[in-house]
Amino acid sequence: MEEPTADFWASSVMPTSHSHALMFVDAPSQQPSALGTAPNKHTTASGQMLAEATADHPVPASDTQLTEAGSPKSSTGQQEQAAKPSPPDEVARGETVQNRKRKEYDPLGIHVGGFTVFPSTTLKTTIDDNIYAKPTGQRSDTVAALNADLKIQSNWNNHLLESSLGVEAKRYVRNSKENHANISFDMGGRLDIVRDVYLKAKASAKRLYEKRSSPDDANGLEPTQYDKFAFEAVYHHKLNRLTFDLTGKLTDSDYTDVASASGVVNNDDRDRLDTEGTLKASYEFKPDFSVFAETTWKKISYDDDFDDDGVNRDSIGATYKTGMRFDFSGVTFGDIYLGATSQRYADASLQKSSGAIYGGKITWNPTRLTTVTWNAERVISETTTAGASGVLDTKLDLTVDHELLRNLILTARVEKKFSNYQGISQDDEDTKLKFSAKYLINRNVNAQFTLEHHNRDAKGGTSPADREFDQSQISLGLTFQI
């Protein structure tokens, strides 16, 4: 099922022609998303929100992370910009091909009192040439999917409340044991205390199924089911040019045992509680440039004292980042950071996971019709691989979106993931290539075509050849929305 857009009301102005002239202006603020911009006319980007890394599981509801939040400019110490309507031939700052408003194609929703309801349903058919992600003995199948999503958002002048519910049901034509349904629900809101001070919170519950391409897949007769419950709260306070964000997050993961050809796979030793606390401070030199420093403390507590190998995988760690956010005339904007991370384990047999980290997101609009986006992230991930304490994952991706026609959007994407297993000699390299086209028929119907390829190369570890695979998928989808 499609990942929902974090901001239903992205600030943008619809261009009326396909001229390649680039002109950027500051657009008036639109209605914010659930954990997004505070309700003031003049805003700048700051604040930390949620983004749970479940790349292996597209889910309907907003994922476990709160997105970047805008905060109102301070009324002292800097000049505020007046909100002016953008001329029809100009592009608003921060606008991209994907988030651009298209009034004749955007769903209107259903207005119910102080709320707007956005229902949608997607029917999709996928042909997969390697459903088990295996190096040999590949099995192909046709997969039918039904995605149903319901989003609700308040329309209040102050404060914000938002919720979403999503179901993704998949049915395999020849391999019915792979049938499953992902379910996701979340609710979040923002309490505006005073100007430049607010509190945001979000809770989510998900029932998911582990992808066969996951390195931790148990090779069961059926996909591994697991539940995730998360809660996050953010306190935001801006003092003139200085902004503080204090974030707390709890994530509980519960994996279900699964039958395999050799018996029952015990997944109880994967159940855990992740506790995180983050303090971020940023300083705005001018509306288009700010710097920030951030520190995160993280504790991982497993439900079982020892896993099936007799190892205690509890750990405590910290991450330090420093970076900057910038906007060069609206053509190029984003944020980048450098830092270090370390995770120490309770069991002496597990090596400390540590290393330099870097990341960020940069968006470039070379023309009005094309957007290029670069993302990078380096993090320590948990693993069930015997002997490995953790995985130092480096993720890179490059996306190009092009508006071929007003109602036809083409997207090309390249993803790379380098996984270095800490404590053992094992490295995996994943490459994903994706091309998609989205045709907007009208505001209530759109069609999608997607072509994807996933390759994994493996070195070291136990049986590296068994971890390698190639998988291709081709999909057609039709979405109905109000």
C-alpha positions as CSV (number, residue, x, y, z in Angstrom):
1,M,0.0,0.0,0.0
2,E,1.2,3.5,-0.7
3,E,3.1,5.4,1.9
4,P,0.9,8.4,2.8
5,T,2.1,11.9,2.3
6,A,3.3,13.4,5.6
7,D,1.9,16.8,4.8
8,F,-1.6,16.9,3.2
9,W,-1.3,20.7,2.8
10,A,2.2,21.4,1.4
11,S,2.7,25.1,0.7
12,S,2.8,25.4,-3.0
13,V,1.3,27.3,-6.0
14,M,0.1,25.7,-9.1
15,P,2.0,26.8,-12.3
16,T,-0.3,27.5,-15.3
17,S,2.2,26.6,-18.0
18,H,5.2,24.3,-18.7
19,S,7.6,27.2,-19.1
20,H,11.1,26.3,-18.0
21,A,11.7,29.7,-16.4
22,L,12.6,29.4,-12.8
23,M,11.1,31.9,-10.4
24,F,10.7,31.2,-6.7
25,V,8.7,33.2,-4.1
26,D,7.6,32.7,-0.6
27,A,4.1,31.2,-0.6
28,P,1.6,31.7,2.2
29,S,1.4,28.9,4.7
30,Q,-1.2,26.2,3.9
31,Q,-3.1,24.1,6.5
32,P,-0.4,22.0,8.2
33,S,-0.1,18.2,8.5
34,A,-0.7,16.4,11.8
35,L,2.6,17.0,13.3
36,G,3.8,19.8,11.1
37,T,3.8,23.6,11.0
38,A,2.4,25.6,13.8
39,P,-0.6,27.7,12.8
40,N,1.1,31.0,12.1
41,K,1.3,32.9,8.9
42,H,5.1,33.1,8.8
43,T,7.1,29.9,9.2
44,T,10.6,28.5,9.0
45,A,11.7,24.9,9.1
46,S,12.8,23.5,12.4
47,G,12.0,20.7,14.8
48,Q,12.5,16.9,14.7
49,M,9.7,14.4,13.9
50,L,9.3,10.7,13.5
51,A,10.5,8.3,10.7
52,E,10.5,4.7,11.5
53,A,12.8,2.7,9.2
54,T,10.6,0.0,7.9
55,A,11.8,0.2,4.4
56,D,10.9,-3.5,4.0
57,H,7.2,-2.8,4.7
58,P,5.3,-0.1,2.9
59,V,2.4,0.6,5.2
60,P,-0.6,2.9,4.8
61,A,-0.6,5.0,7.9
62,S,2.1,7.5,8.6
63,D,5.1,5.6,9.8
64,T,6.6,5.7,13.2
65,Q,8.4,9.0,12.9
66,L,7.2,12.6,13.2
67,T,8.2,14.6,10.1
68,E,10.2,17.8,10.1
69,A,8.0,20.5,11.7
70,G,7.9,24.1,10.8
71,S,7.9,26.6,13.6
72,P,6.7,30.2,13.6
73,K,9.3,32.9,13.3
74,S,10.1,34.9,16.4
75,S,8.4,38.2,16.6
76,T,11.6,39.9,17.7
77,G,15.1,40.1,16.4
78,Q,14.3,39.5,12.7
79,Q,12.1,40.8,10.0
80,E,9.1,38.8,9.1
81,Q,8.1,38.2,5.5
82,A,4.6,39.2,4.5
83,A,2.5,36.4,3.1
84,K,1.6,37.3,-0.5
85,P,-0.2,35.3,-3.1
86,S,2.2,33.9,-5.7
87,P,1.8,35.0,-9.3
88,P,0.4,32.2,-11.4
89,D,3.7,31.7,-13.4
90,E,5.9,31.5,-10.3
91,V,6.9,28.5,-8.1
92,A,6.7,28.7,-4.3
93,R,9.8,28.0,-2.2
94,G,10.0,24.4,-1.2
95,E,7.8,23.2,-4.0
96,T,8.7,20.1,-5.9
97,V,7.2,18.1,-8.7
98,Q,5.7,15.6,-6.2
99,N,4.2,18.1,-3.7
100,R,3.0,20.7,-6.2
101,K,-0.7,21.6,-5.9
102,R,-2.8,20.6,-8.9
103,K,-6.2,22.0,-8.1
104,E,-8.0,20.1,-10.8
105,Y,-6.5,16.8,-9.7
106,D,-6.1,17.0,-5.9
107,P,-8.8,15.2,-3.8
108,L,-11.1,17.6,-2.0
109,G,-12.0,15.3,0.9
110,I,-15.2,15.2,2.9
111,H,-15.8,18.0,5.3
112,V,-17.4,16.9,8.6
113,G,-17.6,19.7,11.1
114,G,-14.1,20.8,12.0
115,F,-12.5,17.9,10.2
116,T,-11.7,16.7,6.7
117,V,-11.9,13.0,5.8
118,F,-9.7,11.6,2.9
119,P,-10.7,8.1,1.9
120,S,-8.9,6.2,-0.8
121,T,-8.7,2.6,-2.3
122,T,-6.0,1.2,-4.5
123,L,-6.3,-2.0,-6.6
124,K,-2.9,-3.3,-7.7
125,T,-1.6,-6.3,-9.6
126,T,2.1,-7.3,-9.4
127,I,4.1,-9.9,-11.3
128,D,7.1,-11.0,-9.1
129,D,9.8,-13.3,-10.6
130,N,11.3,-14.3,-7.2
131,I,8.8,-14.1,-4.4
132,Y,11.1,-15.8,-1.8
133,A,14.2,-13.7,-2.8
134,K,16.3,-16.8,-3.3
135,P,19.6,-17.3,-5.4
136,T,18.3,-20.5,-6.9
137,G,15.0,-22.3,-7.4
138,Q,13.2,-19.0,-7.9
139,R,9.4,-19.0,-7.8
140,S,7.4,-16.5,-9.7
141,D,3.8,-15.5,-8.9
142,T,1.1,-12.9,-9.6
143,V,0.0,-10.9,-6.6
144,A,-3.3,-9.0,-6.2
145,A,-3.3,-6.3,-3.6
146,L,-6.1,-4.2,-2.1
147,N,-5.1,-1.0,-0.2
148,A,-7.7,0.9,1.8
149,D,-6.7,4.1,3.6
150,L,-8.7,6.6,5.7
151,K,-7.1,9.9,6.8
152,I,-8.8,12.4,9.1
153,Q,-7.4,15.9,9.8
154,S,-8.7,18.8,11.8
155,N,-9.3,22.3,10.2
156,W,-8.9,24.3,13.4
157,N,-7.1,27.7,13.5
158,N,-5.1,26.6,16.6
159,H,-4.0,23.1,17.6
160,L,-4.1,20.1,15.4
161,L,-5.5,16.5,15.5
162,E,-5.0,13.9,12.8
163,S,-5.5,10.2,12.5
164,S,-5.1,7.5,9.8
165,L,-6.0,3.9,9.3
166,G,-4.7,1.6,6.5
167,V,-5.0,-1.9,5.4
168,E,-2.9,-3.7,2.7
169,A,-4.2,-7.1,1.8
170,K,-2.1,-9.3,-0.6
171,R,-3.2,-12.5,-2.3
172,Y,-0.8,-14.8,-4.2
173,V,-2.3,-16.8,-7.1
174,R,-0.2,-19.9,-6.8
175,N,1.4,-19.6,-3.3
176,S,-1.4,-19.0,-0.9
177,K,0.8,-19.4,2.2
178,E,2.3,-16.0,1.4
179,N,-1.1,-14.3,1.7
180,H,-1.1,-11.6,4.4
181,A,-2.6,-8.3,5.4
182,N,-0.6,-5.3,6.9
183,I,-2.7,-3.1,9.2
184,S,-1.6,0.3,10.5
185,F,-3.3,2.9,12.7
186,D,-1.9,6.2,14.1
187,M,-3.2,9.3,15.9
188,G,-1.3,12.5,16.5
189,G,-1.7,16.1,17.3
190,R,-0.2,19.4,18.2
191,L,-1.0,21.6,21.2
192,D,-0.2,25.3,20.7
193,I,0.9,26.6,24.1
194,V,2.0,30.1,23.2
195,R,3.6,31.7,20.1
196,D,6.7,29.7,19.1
197,V,6.0,27.0,21.8
198,Y,4.1,23.8,21.2
199,L,3.9,20.2,22.1
200,K,3.4,17.4,19.6
201,A,2.6,13.7,20.2
202,K,1.9,10.7,18.1
203,A,0.9,7.0,18.9
204,S,0.8,4.2,16.4
205,A,0.0,0.5,16.2
206,K,0.9,-1.8,13.4
207,R,0.6,-5.4,12.4
208,L,3.2,-6.2,9.7
209,Y,4.8,-9.1,7.9
210,E,8.5,-9.4,7.4
211,K,9.6,-9.3,3.7
212,R,11.3,-12.3,2.3
213,S,14.2,-10.2,1.2
214,S,14.9,-9.1,4.8
215,P,18.3,-10.3,6.1
216,D,16.5,-11.5,9.3
217,D,13.8,-13.5,7.5
218,A,13.3,-16.8,9.4
219,N,12.7,-18.8,6.2
220,G,9.4,-20.0,7.6
221,L,6.6,-21.7,5.7
222,E,4.7,-18.4,6.0
223,P,6.0,-14.8,6.4
224,T,6.9,-13.8,9.9
225,Q,4.2,-11.7,11.6
226,Y,5.2,-8.9,14.0
227,D,3.5,-6.1,15.9
228,K,4.9,-2.6,16.5
229,F,3.6,-0.1,19.0
230,A,5.2,3.4,19.2
231,F,4.7,6.6,21.1
232,E,6.6,9.9,20.5
233,A,6.4,13.3,22.0
234,V,8.2,16.5,21.0
235,Y,8.4,19.8,22.9
236,H,9.4,22.7,20.7
237,H,10.5,26.1,22.0
238,K,11.9,29.0,20.0
239,L,13.6,32.0,21.6
240,N,14.3,34.5,18.9
241,R,16.8,32.8,16.6
242,L,17.5,29.9,18.9
243,T,15.3,26.8,18.8
244,F,15.2,23.8,21.1
245,D,13.5,20.5,20.5
246,L,13.2,17.8,23.1
247,T,12.0,14.4,21.8
248,G,11.1,11.2,23.6
249,K,10.2,7.9,21.8
250,L,9.2,4.4,22.8
251,T,8.9,1.5,20.3
252,D,7.8,-2.0,21.3
253,S,8.4,-4.9,18.9
254,D,6.8,-8.3,19.2
255,Y,7.6,-11.1,16.7
256,T,5.5,-14.2,16.3
257,D,7.0,-17.7,16.1
258,V,6.7,-19.3,12.6
259,A,6.8,-22.9,11.4
260,S,9.6,-24.0,9.1
261,A,10.6,-27.1,7.3
262,S,12.8,-28.2,10.2
263,G,10.3,-27.2,13.0
264,V,9.1,-24.1,14.8
265,V,11.4,-21.0,14.6
266,N,11.4,-19.2,18.0
267,N,11.2,-15.5,17.5
268,D,10.6,-14.5,21.1
269,D,14.2,-13.6,21.5
270,R,13.7,-10.8,19.0
271,D,11.0,-9.0,21.1
272,R,12.3,-5.8,22.5
273,L,11.6,-2.3,23.7
274,D,13.6,0.7,22.2
275,T,13.8,3.9,24.3
276,E,15.2,7.1,22.8
277,G,15.7,10.6,24.0
278,T,16.9,13.5,21.7
279,L,17.9,17.1,22.3
280,K,18.3,19.3,19.3
281,A,19.4,23.0,19.3
282,S,19.5,25.1,16.2
283,Y,20.4,28.7,15.5
284,E,18.9,30.6,12.6
285,F,21.4,33.1,11.0
286,K,18.8,34.1,8.5
287,P,15.5,32.6,7.2
288,D,17.4,30.6,4.6
289,F,20.3,29.3,6.7
290,S,20.6,27.7,10.1
291,V,22.9,25.4,12.0
292,F,22.1,22.7,14.5
293,A,23.6,20.3,17.0
294,E,21.8,17.1,18.2
295,T,22.4,14.3,20.7
296,T,20.4,11.1,21.0
297,W,20.5,8.5,23.8
298,K,19.2,5.1,23.1
299,K,18.5,2.0,25.2
300,I,17.5,-1.4,23.8
301,S,16.0,-3.9,26.2
302,Y,15.1,-7.4,25.0
303,D,12.3,-9.3,26.6
304,D,14.4,-12.5,26.9
305,D,17.5,-12.2,29.1
306,F,19.4,-14.4,26.5
307,D,18.7,-15.2,22.8
308,D,18.7,-18.7,21.4
309,D,22.5,-18.6,21.2
310,G,22.8,-17.7,24.9
311,V,23.7,-14.0,24.2
312,N,22.4,-11.0,26.1
313,R,21.7,-8.4,23.4
314,D,20.7,-5.5,25.6
315,S,22.6,-2.3,24.8
316,I,23.0,1.4,25.5
317,G,24.3,3.9,23.0
318,A,24.5,7.5,21.9
319,T,24.6,9.5,18.7
320,Y,26.0,13.0,18.1
321,K,25.2,15.1,15.0
322,T,26.0,18.6,13.8
323,G,24.8,20.1,10.6
324,M,23.1,22.9,8.7
325,R,19.9,23.7,6.9
326,F,19.9,25.9,3.8
327,D,17.8,27.3,0.9
328,F,19.5,28.8,-2.1
329,S,16.8,30.9,-3.7
330,G,14.4,28.0,-3.6
331,V,16.2,26.2,-6.4
332,T,18.3,24.1,-4.1
333,F,17.4,23.4,-0.4
334,G,17.9,20.8,2.3
335,D,19.9,19.8,5.3
336,I,23.2,17.9,5.8
337,Y,25.0,16.6,9.0
338,L,28.1,14.8,10.3
339,G,28.5,13.0,13.5
340,A,29.4,9.8,15.4
341,T,27.4,6.9,16.9
342,S,28.2,4.1,19.3
343,Q,26.3,1.2,20.9
344,R,27.7,-0.8,23.8
345,Y,26.3,-4.3,24.6
346,A,25.6,-6.0,27.9
347,D,27.3,-9.3,26.7
348,A,31.1,-9.2,26.6
349,S,31.1,-11.4,23.6
350,L,29.5,-8.7,21.4
351,Q,31.8,-6.1,20.0
352,K,30.9,-2.4,20.4
353,S,29.2,-1.0,17.3
354,S,30.5,2.4,16.4
355,G,31.5,4.7,13.6
356,A,31.3,8.0,11.9
357,I,27.8,8.9,10.5
358,Y,26.6,11.4,7.9
359,G,23.4,12.1,6.1
360,G,20.9,14.6,5.0
361,K,18.5,15.5,2.2
362,I,19.1,17.9,-0.7
363,T,16.5,18.9,-3.2
364,W,17.4,20.6,-6.5
365,N,14.9,22.0,-9.0
366,P,16.9,22.4,-12.3
367,T,13.7,23.4,-14.1
368,R,10.0,23.9,-13.2
369,L,9.2,20.4,-14.4
370,T,12.1,18.4,-12.9
371,T,13.1,17.7,-9.2
372,V,16.2,15.9,-8.2
373,T,16.4,14.6,-4.6
374,W,19.4,13.1,-2.8
375,N,19.1,11.3,0.5
376,A,21.8,9.8,2.7
377,E,21.8,8.1,6.2
378,R,24.2,6.0,8.2
379,V,22.8,4.2,11.3
380,I,23.3,1.2,13.5
381,S,20.6,-1.4,13.1
382,E,19.7,-4.5,15.2
383,T,20.4,-8.0,13.8
384,T,19.7,-11.7,14.7
385,T,22.9,-12.9,12.8
386,A,24.9,-15.1,15.1
387,G,28.1,-13.4,16.4
388,A,27.2,-10.0,15.1
389,S,26.5,-7.2,17.6
390,G,24.8,-4.9,15.1
391,V,24.9,-3.7,11.5
392,L,26.3,-0.3,10.4
393,D,24.0,0.5,7.5
394,T,24.9,3.2,5.0
395,K,21.8,4.1,2.8
396,L,22.0,6.3,-0.3
397,D,19.3,7.1,-2.8
398,L,18.9,9.5,-5.8
399,T,15.4,10.3,-7.2
400,V,14.4,12.2,-10.3
401,D,10.8,13.3,-10.7
402,H,9.7,14.8,-14.0
403,E,6.3,16.3,-14.9
404,L,6.0,15.2,-18.5
405,L,2.5,16.4,-18.7
406,R,0.4,18.3,-16.2
407,N,-1.2,15.0,-15.2
408,L,1.6,12.6,-16.0
409,I,4.5,12.3,-13.5
410,L,7.6,10.1,-14.2
411,T,9.9,9.0,-11.4
412,A,13.3,7.2,-11.6
413,R,15.1,6.1,-8.4
414,V,18.3,4.4,-7.5
415,E,19.0,3.1,-4.0
416,K,22.2,1.7,-2.5
417,K,22.5,0.1,1.0
418,F,25.9,-1.1,2.4
419,S,25.6,-3.3,5.5
420,N,28.7,-3.9,7.6
421,Y,28.1,-6.5,10.3
422,Q,29.9,-5.5,13.5
423,G,32.0,-8.2,15.2
424,I,32.1,-10.6,12.2
425,S,33.5,-10.5,8.7
426,Q,30.2,-10.1,6.7
427,D,29.1,-7.4,4.3
428,D,26.0,-7.1,2.1
429,E,25.4,-4.6,-0.7
430,D,21.8,-4.0,-1.9
431,T,20.9,-2.2,-5.1
432,K,17.4,-1.2,-6.0
433,L,16.3,0.4,-9.3
434,K,12.8,1.8,-9.7
435,F,10.9,3.5,-12.5
436,S,7.3,4.6,-12.1
437,A,4.7,6.6,-13.9
438,K,1.6,8.2,-12.3
439,Y,-1.3,9.3,-14.6
440,L,-3.8,11.6,-13.0
441,I,-7.2,10.9,-14.7
442,N,-9.2,13.3,-12.6
443,R,-9.3,14.4,-8.9
444,N,-10.9,11.0,-8.0
445,V,-9.0,8.5,-10.1
446,N,-5.3,8.0,-10.9
447,A,-3.3,5.1,-12.4
448,Q,0.2,3.9,-11.6
449,F,2.8,1.8,-13.4
450,T,5.9,0.6,-11.5
451,L,9.0,-1.4,-12.6
452,E,11.5,-2.5,-9.9
453,H,14.6,-4.6,-9.6
454,H,16.4,-5.6,-6.4
455,N,19.9,-7.1,-6.3
456,R,22.0,-8.2,-3.3
457,D,25.7,-9.1,-3.3
458,A,27.1,-10.7,-0.2
459,K,30.7,-11.2,1.1
460,G,31.9,-13.1,4.1
461,G,29.8,-14.7,6.8
462,T,28.1,-18.1,6.6
463,S,27.2,-19.2,3.0
464,P,27.3,-15.7,1.3
465,A,26.0,-17.3,-2.0
466,D,22.8,-18.1,-0.2
467,R,22.2,-14.5,0.7
468,E,22.5,-13.2,-2.8
469,F,19.5,-12.8,-5.1
470,D,17.9,-10.9,-8.0
471,Q,14.3,-10.0,-7.9
472,S,12.2,-8.0,-10.4
473,Q,8.6,-6.8,-10.1
474,I,6.2,-5.1,-12.5
475,S,3.0,-3.5,-11.2
476,L,-0.2,-1.8,-12.4
477,G,-2.5,0.0,-10.0
478,L,-5.6,2.1,-10.0
479,T,-6.5,4.4,-7.1
480,F,-10.0,5.8,-6.3
481,Q,-10.1,8.7,-3.9
482,I,-12.5,11.5,-2.7
